[in-house]
Amino acid sequence: MLWDFVLSDVVRVEDIARGDLERIQLLMEQYTDLPMDFADASLVVLAERHRIFKVFTTDRRGFSVFRPRNVEAFEIFP
């Protein structure tokens, strides 16, 4: 069941810090042509914070274009 998965140790729920909001806004402005929404920008910021650049997403269109700091591009799967 989904909630069992979410409540397991496999998933970590992160807070968006006040300091992240400026970066989120910048990303949303940078990618207005896609457009990048708040959820996408938040995921990019959290990936940057934790240096996670391999992502599982069905949004290949967006995440193949988004450029996080410290890496040339996300590695997308499946």
Backbone as a chain_set.jsonl record, in Angstrom:
{"seq": "MLWDFVLSDVVRVEDIARGDLERIQLLMEQYTDLPMDFADASLVVLAERHRIFKVFTTDRRGFSVFRPRNVEAFEIFP", "coords": {"N": [[0.833, -1.175, 0.0], [0.44, 2.322, -0.618], [0.752, 4.154, 1.572], [2.092, 2.597, 3.454], [4.554, 2.333, 2.225], [5.365, 5.056, 2.091], [5.54, 5.662, 4.822], [7.581, 4.042, 5.597], [11.119, 3.412, 6.146], [12.249, 3.884, 3.743], [11.432, 6.126, 2.38], [12.016, 9.567, 2.67], [10.835, 12.469, 4.074], [11.281, 15.768, 3.359], [11.928, 19.057, 4.6], [11.26, 22.241, 3.188], [13.437, 24.776, 3.342], [13.5, 28.182, 4.489], [15.541, 29.564, 3.222], [15.696, 28.182, 0.826], [13.708, 29.092, -0.805], [14.321, 31.321, -2.414], [16.046, 30.239, -4.345], [14.285, 28.383, -5.486], [12.399, 30.137, -6.611], [14.046, 31.422, -8.493], [14.71, 29.262, -10.188], [12.134, 28.62, -11.195], [11.602, 30.938, -12.642], [13.663, 30.802, -14.496], [12.974, 28.555, -16.013], [10.504, 29.083, -17.262], [9.461, 28.583, -19.771], [8.887, 25.879, -19.901], [6.432, 24.844, -18.435], [8.238, 25.212, -15.294], [7.05, 24.042, -12.299], [6.271, 24.767, -8.789], [6.588, 22.394, -7.334], [8.35, 20.846, -8.964], [10.6, 22.566, -8.965], [11.204, 22.552, -6.246], [11.986, 19.893, -5.895], [14.312, 19.877, -7.453], [15.913, 21.66, -5.983], [16.121, 20.273, -3.533], [17.454, 17.996, -4.45], [19.853, 19.182, -5.218], [20.767, 20.062, -2.698], [21.201, 17.624, -1.35], [22.885, 16.375, -3.036], [21.92, 14.551, -4.947], [21.518, 13.127, -7.933], [20.44, 11.295, -9.572], [17.381, 10.501, -10.722], [14.046, 9.317, -10.336], [11.472, 9.557, -12.441], [8.516, 10.381, -14.293], [8.43, 12.571, -15.755], [10.137, 13.196, -18.063], [10.506, 15.153, -19.991], [10.736, 17.637, -18.629], [12.75, 17.127, -16.597], [14.896, 16.324, -18.108], [15.79, 18.634, -19.125], [16.144, 20.448, -16.998], [18.758, 21.884, -15.12], [20.629, 21.118, -12.54], [22.679, 22.522, -9.905], [26.182, 21.789, -9.692], [26.294, 19.5, -11.283], [26.161, 18.215, -14.585], [23.753, 17.266, -15.715], [20.616, 15.707, -14.812], [20.467, 12.228, -14.126], [18.182, 10.129, -15.445], [15.706, 7.78, -14.643], [12.968, 5.5, -14.898]], "CA": [[0.0, 0.0, 0.0], [1.239, 3.541, -0.739], [1.103, 4.73, 2.879], [3.111, 1.747, 4.065], [5.807, 2.718, 1.584], [5.706, 6.42, 2.518], [5.877, 5.648, 6.245], [8.75, 3.188, 5.82], [12.4, 4.119, 6.155], [12.692, 4.058, 2.362], [11.072, 7.484, 1.962], [12.332, 10.63, 3.624], [10.109, 13.7, 3.783], [12.177, 16.882, 3.647], [11.389, 20.412, 4.715], [11.808, 23.303, 2.347], [13.912, 25.828, 4.234], [13.259, 29.561, 4.031], [16.612, 29.901, 2.291], [15.485, 27.494, -0.454], [12.663, 29.751, -1.595], [14.933, 32.189, -3.429], [16.523, 29.354, -5.421], [13.084, 27.859, -6.132], [11.87, 31.213, -7.456], [14.98, 31.605, -9.606], [14.525, 28.145, -11.123], [10.834, 28.754, -11.856], [11.743, 32.014, -13.628], [14.588, 30.329, -15.534], [12.341, 27.531, -16.842], [9.098, 29.438, -17.508], [9.018, 28.055, -21.061], [8.454, 24.477, -19.813], [6.964, 25.606, -17.306], [8.639, 24.496, -14.081], [6.175, 24.446, -11.193], [6.888, 24.799, -7.466], [6.97, 21.03, -6.953], [9.562, 20.503, -9.717], [11.707, 23.392, -8.467], [11.531, 22.06, -4.907], [12.739, 18.649, -6.063], [15.649, 20.225, -7.933], [16.637, 22.251, -4.851], [16.443, 19.196, -2.591], [18.486, 17.173, -5.089], [21.1, 19.934, -5.099], [21.171, 20.049, -1.292], [21.655, 16.296, -0.952], [23.746, 15.865, -4.113], [21.252, 13.398, -5.553], [21.313, 13.528, -9.319], [19.758, 10.206, -10.252], [15.987, 10.698, -10.344], [12.989, 8.484, -10.886], [10.391, 10.465, -12.811], [7.861, 10.207, -15.59], [8.538, 13.887, -16.397], [11.417, 13.259, -18.785], [10.583, 16.422, -20.72], [11.269, 18.659, -17.739], [13.979, 16.786, -15.894], [16.015, 16.216, -19.052], [16.209, 20.011, -19.409], [16.552, 21.109, -15.76], [20.188, 21.772, -14.841], [20.957, 21.401, -11.143], [24.061, 22.926, -9.624], [27.188, 20.761, -9.391], [26.251, 18.351, -12.179], [25.747, 18.663, -15.923], [22.355, 16.932, -15.954], [20.084, 14.604, -14.026], [20.375, 10.893, -14.707], [16.768, 9.838, -15.279], [15.247, 6.422, -14.87], [13.29, 4.344, -15.723]], "C": [[0.892, 1.259, 0.0], [1.666, 4.086, 0.615], [2.132, 3.891, 3.608], [4.494, 2.099, 3.515], [6.275, 4.087, 2.079], [6.172, 6.435, 3.972], [7.078, 4.757, 6.576], [10.016, 4.042, 5.851], [12.946, 4.365, 4.751], [12.486, 5.497, 1.903], [11.432, 8.458, 3.071], [11.592, 11.884, 3.182], [10.968, 14.862, 4.259], [11.412, 18.19, 3.781], [12.037, 21.31, 3.678], [12.172, 24.432, 3.296], [13.618, 27.199, 3.622], [14.304, 29.965, 2.992], [16.485, 29.241, 0.931], [14.546, 28.262, -1.374], [13.218, 30.653, -2.689], [15.418, 31.368, -4.626], [15.346, 28.766, -6.19], [12.5, 28.899, -7.078], [12.745, 31.424, -8.689], [14.816, 30.506, -10.653], [13.212, 28.268, -11.888], [10.868, 29.855, -12.909], [12.62, 31.572, -14.792], [13.897, 29.381, -16.516], [10.867, 27.818, -17.106], [8.578, 28.853, -18.814], [8.548, 26.604, -20.979], [7.005, 24.294, -19.385], [7.395, 24.68, -16.175], [7.725, 24.979, -12.962], [6.935, 24.363, -9.863], [7.369, 23.415, -7.043], [8.257, 20.615, -7.664], [10.767, 21.269, -9.181], [12.145, 22.939, -7.082], [12.353, 20.784, -4.991], [14.16, 18.918, -6.547], [16.492, 20.774, -6.782], [17.03, 21.179, -3.833], [17.508, 18.266, -3.16], [19.843, 17.871, -5.001], [21.636, 19.853, -3.668], [21.803, 18.717, -0.901], [22.566, 15.628, -1.982], [23.22, 14.539, -4.668], [20.906, 13.789, -6.987], [20.793, 12.404, -10.199], [18.31, 10.278, -9.793], [15.069, 9.711, -11.056], [11.825, 9.41, -11.173], [9.768, 10.039, -14.133], [7.903, 11.512, -16.376], [9.904, 14.024, -17.079], [11.59, 14.591, -19.502], [11.214, 17.507, -19.855], [12.636, 18.304, -17.183], [15.153, 16.511, -16.832], [16.565, 17.6, -19.403], [16.731, 20.711, -18.158], [18.027, 20.842, -15.487], [20.46, 22.145, -13.384], [22.403, 21.869, -11.013], [24.91, 21.674, -9.414], [27.115, 19.512, -10.251], [25.71, 18.84, -13.523], [24.266, 18.412, -16.182], [21.916, 15.833, -14.984], [20.218, 13.307, -14.815], [18.951, 10.428, -14.4], [16.511, 8.349, -15.516], [13.807, 6.339, -14.409], [13.581, 4.752, -17.145]], "O": [[1.985, 1.239, 0.567], [2.829, 4.447, 0.791], [2.972, 4.44, 4.32], [5.475, 2.154, 4.257], [7.439, 4.257, 2.442], [7.111, 7.156, 4.309], [7.534, 4.729, 7.72], [9.971, 5.248, 5.609], [13.995, 4.99, 4.594], [13.28, 6.023, 1.123], [11.185, 8.206, 4.25], [11.716, 12.308, 2.033], [11.338, 14.927, 5.431], [10.376, 18.39, 3.145], [13.21, 21.153, 3.34], [11.305, 24.98, 3.976], [13.504, 27.347, 2.405], [13.986, 30.627, 2.004], [17.105, 29.695, -0.031], [14.593, 28.093, -2.592], [12.644, 30.738, -3.774], [15.222, 31.759, -5.776], [15.4, 28.66, -7.416], [12.147, 28.583, -8.214], [12.236, 31.585, -9.798], [14.786, 30.78, -11.853], [13.178, 28.045, -13.098], [10.235, 29.727, -13.957], [12.355, 31.924, -15.941], [14.196, 29.398, -17.71], [10.061, 26.889, -17.168], [7.373, 28.645, -18.955], [7.875, 26.132, -21.895], [6.354, 23.509, -20.075], [6.978, 23.524, -16.103], [7.633, 26.179, -12.703], [8.092, 23.943, -9.822], [8.444, 23.284, -6.458], [9.165, 20.083, -7.025], [11.831, 20.689, -8.967], [13.338, 22.944, -6.779], [13.312, 20.611, -4.239], [15.103, 18.265, -6.103], [17.652, 20.395, -6.625], [18.154, 21.183, -3.33], [18.376, 17.798, -2.423], [20.861, 17.229, -4.74], [22.824, 19.604, -3.459], [22.817, 18.684, -0.204], [22.966, 14.474, -1.824], [23.954, 13.565, -4.832], [20.091, 14.682, -7.214], [20.714, 12.541, -11.419], [18.033, 10.133, -8.602], [15.289, 9.332, -12.206], [11.249, 9.989, -10.252], [10.416, 9.417, -14.975], [7.468, 11.563, -17.526], [10.716, 14.87, -16.704], [12.706, 15.1, -19.606], [12.12, 18.212, -20.298], [13.575, 19.093, -17.286], [16.298, 16.471, -16.382], [17.676, 17.718, -19.92], [17.675, 21.495, -18.249], [18.491, 19.708, -15.609], [20.516, 23.324, -13.033], [23.232, 21.64, -11.894], [24.403, 20.629, -9.006], [27.82, 18.543, -9.97], [24.9, 19.765, -13.578], [23.593, 19.241, -16.795], [22.745, 15.124, -14.412], [20.092, 13.305, -16.039], [18.559, 10.342, -13.236], [17.029, 7.751, -16.459], [13.452, 7.12, -13.526], [13.873, 3.901, -17.984]]}, "num_chains": 1, "name": "protein.A"}
